[in-house]
């Protein structure tokens, strides 16, 4: 048993004023019913760094069904590991029972992740080829490493444990910090506080073993370092260089979701540059290894847009993010079409499968752009565009990648005026004559029948 470092309230900077009020409600209720309740993970890290966390996740000794008994607004989700989601309007507070690691049994985290991604198939790993220099010895070494990796795969991660066990099953030390609502103290089992002060991303345990257990951790290490402007510790960095090819074993939907997280982070340009330096970019999306200047301009544009918000806005949909990856590479544009014999085909970027629905919505956005830019068109035509479902995403696209803020402001004003006149029940109603409405025709009275 490891004795944790406990930092009392008087010696750290986290205040309950900085914690989401709904998350506090969940923490307090669990504590009042004699369950251990901690704020966990990235939210504690971000609060200590004076950042605004996107999510406030909770770890507890209560099992999911026990959490559900305490909250009427609770739903239990997940197949790989049962989680409790406590809903407050559109906000979700995730509550997870403390877990522990167990011995490997041949069930990969990729296969398990596929269970939690309905409708998405797990991509089979591509066959390993020789490196770009044609060095067959390195290829053989990589194949041996792949065979060794089969012995390290973790099994179903669904065994409940203690707070200490939960801390050691996490990926990096800075993500294994707990905030105890009972004592208002910080609890550190893994040395995360020291690494936070040193601005260091360090794997918990042997990084080679942890990266072979779940290769996506290599990607997360690089992205987290870029987002926090931290360095990766030497041992973890060496393990990434040695096992970067193992990333191909990861489920494609997981990799795509990680790329979307990068684009939502506000540090996309730096994250992709560091992925390039470590070689992970070539393994996942070789098309981006020698990306044109247009790609890096797009990364800078989405970072500037994200900087306007404390956390990732809902306007950064998967469609917008997919377009930000594909459009500057010339992979998709307004003329992209699927042939009849490829109706079910997915567009792919390296290992990443881009959903067909996102491709179709991108086509709608690109076809809308010329019409939206024409703000001198008749008002009747503009009113028609206000009803298009793709208008909001088109405006977001222009905000990020366009150079006509006056056009975006024009359409936002039209939307605002339309909303002012919209009735509460959503039905059309007669409104004062404005540039958006026509005077209603008077109904002709019914003709009297002659007797």
C-alpha positions as CSV (number, residue, x, y, z in Angstrom):
1,X,0.0,0.0,0.0
2,X,1.3,3.4,-1.0
3,X,1.0,6.3,1.4
4,X,-0.4,9.2,-0.5
5,X,0.7,12.8,-0.3
6,X,-2.2,14.8,1.2
7,X,-2.2,18.6,0.7
8,X,-4.6,20.3,3.1
9,X,-6.9,23.1,1.9
10,X,-4.7,25.8,3.4
11,X,-1.8,24.7,1.1
12,X,-3.4,24.5,-2.4
13,X,-5.3,26.9,-4.6
14,X,-8.5,25.0,-5.5
15,X,-11.6,26.7,-4.3
16,X,-15.1,25.3,-4.4
17,X,-16.1,28.6,-6.2
18,X,-14.1,27.2,-9.2
19,X,-15.9,23.9,-9.3
20,X,-19.1,23.5,-11.2
21,X,-22.1,23.9,-8.9
22,X,-23.8,20.8,-10.2
23,X,-20.7,18.7,-9.7
24,X,-20.6,20.0,-6.1
25,X,-24.2,18.8,-5.6
26,X,-23.2,15.3,-6.7
27,X,-20.1,15.3,-4.5
28,X,-22.0,16.5,-1.5
29,X,-24.8,14.0,-1.8
30,X,-22.5,11.1,-2.2
31,X,-20.5,12.3,0.8
32,X,-23.7,12.8,2.9
33,X,-24.6,9.2,2.2
34,X,-21.2,8.0,3.5
35,X,-19.6,7.2,0.2
36,X,-16.1,8.3,-0.7
37,X,-16.5,11.1,-3.3
38,X,-13.5,12.7,-5.2
39,X,-13.2,15.1,-8.0
40,X,-10.8,13.2,-10.3
41,X,-8.5,13.4,-13.3
42,X,-8.0,16.3,-15.6
43,X,-10.3,18.7,-13.7
44,X,-8.1,18.7,-10.6
45,X,-5.0,19.1,-12.8
46,X,-6.6,22.1,-14.7
47,X,-7.8,23.8,-11.5
48,X,-4.3,23.6,-10.0
49,X,-3.0,25.2,-13.2
50,X,-5.6,28.0,-13.0
51,X,-7.3,26.7,-16.1
52,X,-11.0,26.2,-16.7
53,X,-11.9,22.5,-16.9
54,X,-14.2,21.4,-19.6
55,X,-15.6,18.5,-17.6
56,X,-15.8,17.8,-13.9
57,X,-15.6,14.0,-13.4
58,X,-16.2,12.2,-10.1
59,X,-14.8,9.1,-8.7
60,X,-16.6,7.3,-5.9
61,X,-16.9,4.2,-3.8
62,X,-20.6,3.9,-4.7
63,X,-21.5,1.4,-7.4
64,X,-23.6,2.7,-10.3
65,X,-26.9,1.3,-9.0
66,X,-26.2,3.0,-5.7
67,X,-25.6,6.3,-7.5
68,X,-28.8,5.9,-9.4
69,X,-30.7,5.5,-6.1
70,X,-29.5,8.9,-5.0
71,X,-30.3,10.8,-8.2
72,X,-33.5,10.6,-10.1
73,X,-31.8,12.4,-13.0
74,X,-29.2,9.6,-13.3
75,X,-28.7,7.2,-16.2
76,X,-26.4,4.2,-16.2
77,X,-24.4,3.7,-19.5
78,X,-21.6,1.6,-20.9
79,X,-20.9,-2.0,-21.7
80,X,-17.2,-2.1,-21.0
81,X,-17.5,-0.4,-17.7
82,X,-20.8,0.8,-16.1
83,X,-20.8,4.6,-15.5
84,X,-23.4,6.8,-14.0
85,X,-24.4,10.0,-15.8
86,X,-26.2,12.6,-13.7
87,X,-28.0,15.0,-16.0
88,X,-28.6,18.7,-15.2
89,X,-30.3,20.1,-18.3
90,X,-27.8,19.7,-21.2
91,X,-24.9,19.2,-18.7
92,X,-23.7,15.7,-17.7
93,X,-21.7,14.9,-14.6
94,X,-19.9,11.6,-15.1
95,X,-19.7,9.4,-11.9
96,X,-17.4,6.4,-12.0
97,X,-16.8,3.8,-9.4
98,X,-13.1,3.4,-8.4
99,X,-11.5,0.7,-10.5
100,X,-8.4,-1.4,-10.4
101,X,-6.2,-3.0,-13.0
102,X,-6.3,-6.8,-13.5
103,X,-4.1,-9.3,-15.3
104,X,-4.2,-9.6,-19.1
105,X,-6.6,-12.1,-20.6
106,X,-6.4,-11.4,-24.3
107,X,-9.3,-8.9,-24.6
108,X,-7.8,-5.7,-26.0
109,X,-8.9,-2.2,-25.0
110,X,-9.5,-1.6,-28.7
111,X,-12.0,-4.4,-28.9
112,X,-13.7,-3.2,-25.7
113,X,-13.8,0.4,-27.0
114,X,-15.6,-0.8,-30.1
115,X,-18.4,-2.1,-27.9
116,X,-18.8,1.4,-26.6
117,X,-19.0,2.9,-30.1
118,X,-22.2,1.6,-31.6
119,X,-22.3,1.6,-35.4
120,X,-18.6,1.8,-35.8
121,X,-16.6,-1.3,-36.7
122,X,-13.1,-1.9,-35.4
123,X,-10.5,-1.6,-38.1
124,X,-8.1,-4.5,-38.5
125,X,-4.5,-3.5,-38.0
126,X,-2.6,-3.0,-41.3
127,X,0.2,-5.4,-42.0
128,X,3.5,-4.0,-40.8
129,X,5.8,-3.0,-43.6
130,X,9.5,-2.1,-43.8
131,X,10.4,1.5,-42.9
132,X,10.9,4.3,-45.4
133,X,14.7,3.5,-45.6
134,X,14.0,-0.1,-46.4
135,X,15.7,-1.3,-43.3
136,X,14.4,-4.9,-42.9
137,X,16.1,-5.3,-39.5
138,X,13.9,-2.6,-38.0
139,X,10.9,-4.2,-39.5
140,X,11.8,-7.5,-37.9
141,X,12.3,-5.8,-34.6
142,X,9.0,-4.2,-34.9
143,X,7.3,-7.5,-35.7
144,X,8.9,-9.0,-32.6
145,X,7.7,-6.1,-30.5
146,X,4.2,-6.7,-31.9
147,X,4.3,-10.3,-30.8
148,X,5.5,-9.2,-27.3
149,X,2.6,-6.8,-27.2
150,X,0.1,-9.6,-27.3
151,X,1.3,-10.6,-23.8
152,X,0.6,-7.1,-22.4
153,X,-3.0,-6.4,-23.6
154,X,-5.3,-5.6,-20.7
155,X,-8.6,-7.4,-20.2
156,X,-12.0,-6.0,-19.5
157,X,-11.5,-3.1,-17.2
158,X,-14.5,-3.6,-15.1
159,X,-13.3,-4.6,-11.7
160,X,-14.1,-2.3,-8.8
161,X,-11.2,-1.1,-6.6
162,X,-9.9,1.4,-4.1
163,X,-8.9,5.0,-4.7
164,X,-5.3,4.0,-4.6
165,X,-5.9,1.3,-7.2
166,X,-7.9,3.7,-9.3
167,X,-5.0,6.2,-9.3
168,X,-2.5,3.6,-10.5
169,X,-4.6,2.5,-13.4
170,X,-4.7,6.0,-14.9
171,X,-2.4,7.0,-17.7
172,X,-0.3,9.9,-16.5
173,X,0.7,11.1,-13.0
174,X,-0.8,14.6,-13.6
175,X,-4.2,12.9,-14.4
176,X,-4.2,10.8,-11.1
177,X,-4.9,13.7,-8.6
178,X,-8.0,13.6,-6.4
179,X,-9.8,16.4,-4.7
180,X,-11.6,15.1,-1.5
181,X,-14.9,16.9,-0.9
182,X,-14.9,15.7,2.7
183,X,-11.7,17.4,3.7
184,X,-11.1,19.8,0.7
185,X,-7.6,18.3,0.4
186,X,-5.6,17.1,-2.6
187,X,-4.7,13.4,-2.6
188,X,-1.7,12.3,-4.7
189,X,-0.7,8.6,-4.9
190,X,1.6,8.8,-8.0
191,X,3.8,11.9,-7.7
192,X,1.5,14.0,-9.9
193,X,2.0,17.2,-7.9
194,X,5.8,17.1,-8.4
195,X,5.4,16.5,-12.1
196,X,2.8,19.3,-12.3
197,X,5.4,21.7,-10.7
198,X,8.1,20.3,-13.1
199,X,5.7,20.7,-16.1
200,X,6.3,17.1,-17.0
201,X,4.1,14.4,-18.6
202,X,5.1,11.0,-17.0
203,X,3.5,7.6,-17.5
204,X,2.3,5.8,-14.4
205,X,4.4,2.6,-14.2
206,X,6.7,1.3,-17.0
207,X,5.8,3.3,-20.1
208,X,6.6,0.4,-22.4
209,X,4.1,-1.8,-20.6
210,X,1.5,0.9,-20.4
211,X,1.8,1.9,-24.1
212,X,1.6,-1.8,-25.2
213,X,-1.5,-2.2,-23.0
214,X,-3.1,0.6,-24.8
215,X,-1.2,2.3,-27.7
216,X,-3.6,5.3,-27.8
217,X,-1.8,6.4,-24.6
218,X,1.2,7.4,-26.7
219,X,-1.0,9.8,-28.7
220,X,-2.6,11.2,-25.6
221,X,0.8,11.8,-24.0
222,X,2.0,13.9,-27.0
223,X,-1.3,15.8,-27.2
224,X,-1.5,16.5,-23.5
225,X,2.1,17.8,-23.5
226,X,1.2,20.2,-26.4
227,X,-1.9,21.4,-24.8
228,X,-0.4,22.1,-21.4
229,X,3.0,23.2,-22.9
230,X,4.7,20.5,-20.8
231,X,7.6,18.2,-21.7
232,X,7.3,14.4,-21.9
233,X,9.7,12.6,-19.5
234,X,12.7,10.9,-21.2
235,X,11.6,7.3,-20.5
236,X,8.1,7.8,-21.8
237,X,9.4,9.6,-24.9
238,X,11.9,6.8,-25.7
239,X,9.0,4.3,-25.4
240,X,6.9,6.3,-27.9
241,X,9.8,6.3,-30.4
242,X,10.3,2.5,-29.9
243,X,6.6,1.5,-30.2
244,X,5.0,4.2,-32.3
245,X,4.1,1.5,-34.9
246,X,1.9,-0.2,-32.4
247,X,-0.7,2.7,-32.8
248,X,-2.0,0.8,-35.8
249,X,-3.4,-1.8,-33.5
250,X,-5.8,0.8,-32.1
251,X,-9.5,0.9,-33.1
252,X,-9.9,3.4,-35.9
253,X,-12.9,5.1,-34.2
254,X,-10.8,5.8,-31.1
255,X,-8.1,7.4,-33.2
256,X,-10.6,9.5,-35.0
257,X,-12.1,10.7,-31.7
258,X,-8.6,11.6,-30.4
259,X,-8.0,13.7,-33.6
260,X,-11.3,15.5,-33.0
261,X,-10.2,16.2,-29.4
262,X,-7.0,17.7,-30.7
263,X,-8.9,20.0,-33.0
264,X,-11.2,21.0,-30.1
265,X,-8.3,21.6,-27.7
266,X,-7.2,25.1,-29.0
267,X,-3.6,23.7,-29.5
268,X,-4.1,21.7,-32.7
269,X,-1.1,23.2,-34.6
270,X,1.4,22.4,-31.9
271,X,-0.1,19.0,-31.2
272,X,0.2,17.9,-34.8
273,X,3.7,19.3,-35.0
274,X,4.7,17.2,-32.0
275,X,2.9,14.1,-33.5
276,X,5.0,14.7,-36.6
277,X,8.2,14.9,-34.5
278,X,7.5,11.6,-32.7
279,X,6.5,9.8,-35.9
280,X,3.0,9.1,-34.7
281,X,1.5,11.3,-37.4
282,X,3.1,9.2,-40.2
283,X,1.7,6.0,-38.5
284,X,-1.9,7.3,-38.2
285,X,-2.2,9.8,-41.1
286,X,0.7,9.5,-43.5
287,X,-1.0,12.1,-45.8
288,X,-0.3,14.8,-43.2
289,X,3.4,14.1,-42.8
290,X,4.3,16.5,-45.5
291,X,1.1,18.6,-45.3
292,X,0.9,21.8,-47.4
293,X,0.9,25.2,-45.9
294,X,-2.9,25.3,-46.2
295,X,-3.2,22.6,-43.6
296,X,-1.2,24.5,-41.0
297,X,-3.1,27.6,-41.8
298,X,-6.3,25.7,-41.1
299,X,-4.9,24.5,-37.8
300,X,-4.0,28.1,-36.8
301,X,-7.5,29.2,-37.8
302,X,-9.3,26.7,-35.7
303,X,-7.0,27.4,-32.7
304,X,-7.8,31.1,-33.0
305,X,-11.6,30.3,-33.1
306,X,-11.3,28.0,-30.0
307,X,-9.4,30.7,-28.1
308,X,-12.6,32.8,-28.0
309,X,-14.2,30.2,-25.6
310,X,-13.4,28.8,-22.1
311,X,-14.2,25.3,-23.3
312,X,-14.9,23.7,-26.7
313,X,-18.2,25.2,-28.0
314,X,-20.9,23.0,-29.5
315,X,-20.4,24.7,-32.8
316,X,-17.2,22.6,-33.3
317,X,-19.2,19.6,-34.6
318,X,-17.6,16.5,-36.1
319,X,-18.5,17.8,-39.5
320,X,-16.6,21.1,-39.0
321,X,-13.6,19.2,-37.6
322,X,-13.6,16.6,-40.4
323,X,-13.7,19.5,-43.0
324,X,-10.8,21.2,-41.2
325,X,-8.7,18.0,-41.7
326,X,-9.8,17.2,-45.3
327,X,-10.5,20.4,-47.1
328,X,-7.0,22.0,-46.9
329,X,-5.6,18.6,-48.1
330,X,-7.7,18.8,-51.2
331,X,-9.4,15.5,-50.2
332,X,-12.9,17.0,-50.2
333,X,-14.7,20.0,-51.6
334,X,-18.0,21.1,-53.0
335,X,-17.6,18.8,-56.0
336,X,-16.9,15.6,-54.0
337,X,-19.5,13.0,-54.8
338,X,-20.0,9.3,-54.0
339,X,-20.8,7.0,-57.0
340,X,-23.9,4.8,-56.8
341,X,-21.7,1.7,-56.5
342,X,-20.0,3.2,-53.4
343,X,-23.0,4.2,-51.3
344,X,-21.6,2.6,-48.2
345,X,-18.0,3.6,-48.6
346,X,-16.3,5.7,-46.0
347,X,-13.9,8.4,-46.9
348,X,-10.6,7.6,-45.1
349,X,-7.6,9.7,-44.0
350,X,-4.9,7.3,-43.2
351,X,-6.3,5.0,-40.5
352,X,-9.2,7.4,-39.8
353,X,-12.6,6.5,-41.2
354,X,-14.6,9.7,-41.9
355,X,-18.3,9.1,-41.5
356,X,-20.3,9.4,-44.7
357,X,-22.9,11.6,-43.0
358,X,-20.2,14.1,-42.2
359,X,-19.0,14.0,-45.8
360,X,-22.5,14.7,-47.0
361,X,-23.0,17.6,-44.5
362,X,-19.7,19.0,-45.7
363,X,-21.0,18.9,-49.3
364,X,-24.1,20.9,-48.1
365,X,-21.8,23.4,-46.3
366,X,-19.6,24.0,-49.4
367,X,-22.7,24.3,-51.7
368,X,-24.2,26.9,-49.2
369,X,-21.1,29.1,-49.0
370,X,-21.5,31.0,-52.3
371,X,-25.2,31.7,-51.5
372,X,-24.4,32.9,-48.0
373,X,-21.6,35.1,-49.3
374,X,-24.1,36.9,-51.6
375,X,-25.7,39.2,-49.0
376,X,-26.9,41.4,-51.9
377,X,-29.3,38.7,-53.0
378,X,-33.1,39.4,-52.7
379,X,-34.4,39.3,-49.2
380,X,-36.8,36.5,-50.2
381,X,-33.9,34.3,-51.1
382,X,-32.1,35.1,-47.8
383,X,-35.2,34.2,-45.9
384,X,-35.2,30.9,-47.5
385,X,-31.7,30.2,-46.4
386,X,-32.6,31.0,-42.8
387,X,-34.6,27.7,-42.7
388,X,-31.7,25.6,-43.9
389,X,-30.4,23.2,-41.3
390,X,-26.9,23.6,-42.6
391,X,-26.8,27.4,-42.2
392,X,-25.4,27.4,-38.7
393,X,-22.5,25.1,-39.7
394,X,-21.9,27.1,-42.8
395,X,-21.6,30.3,-40.7
396,X,-19.2,28.5,-38.3
397,X,-17.1,27.3,-41.2
398,X,-16.9,30.9,-42.5
399,X,-16.1,32.2,-39.0
400,X,-13.1,29.8,-38.8
401,X,-11.9,29.5,-42.3
402,X,-13.4,32.5,-44.1
403,X,-12.3,36.1,-44.4
404,X,-15.7,37.9,-44.4
405,X,-16.7,38.7,-40.9
406,X,-19.2,41.2,-42.2
407,X,-21.1,38.4,-44.0
408,X,-21.2,36.3,-40.8
409,X,-22.4,39.3,-38.8
410,X,-25.1,40.0,-41.4
411,X,-26.5,36.5,-41.1
412,X,-26.3,36.4,-37.3
413,X,-28.3,39.6,-37.2
414,X,-31.0,38.0,-39.5
415,X,-31.1,34.9,-37.3
416,X,-31.4,37.1,-34.1
417,X,-34.3,39.1,-35.6
418,X,-36.0,35.9,-36.8
419,X,-35.7,34.5,-33.3
420,X,-37.3,37.6,-31.7
421,X,-40.4,37.1,-33.8
422,X,-40.6,33.4,-33.3
423,X,-43.5,32.4,-31.0
424,X,-42.9,30.2,-28.0
425,X,-44.8,27.2,-29.4
426,X,-42.7,27.2,-32.6
427,X,-45.6,27.9,-34.9
428,X,-45.8,30.7,-37.3
429,X,-47.5,33.8,-36.1
430,X,-48.4,37.2,-37.6
431,X,-45.6,39.7,-36.7
432,X,-44.9,43.3,-37.5
433,X,-43.9,44.0,-41.0
434,X,-40.1,43.7,-41.3
435,X,-37.8,42.9,-44.2
436,X,-38.4,39.2,-43.4
437,X,-42.2,39.1,-43.6
438,X,-44.8,39.9,-46.2
439,X,-48.2,41.4,-45.4
440,X,-50.8,38.6,-45.3
441,X,-53.5,38.5,-47.9
442,X,-56.9,39.2,-46.5
443,X,-59.1,36.1,-46.8
444,X,-62.0,36.5,-49.1
445,X,-65.3,35.9,-47.3
446,X,-67.2,32.8,-48.4
447,X,-69.6,33.4,-51.2
448,X,-73.2,33.3,-50.0
449,X,-75.3,30.6,-51.7
450,X,-78.4,31.9,-53.4
451,X,-81.6,30.1,-52.5
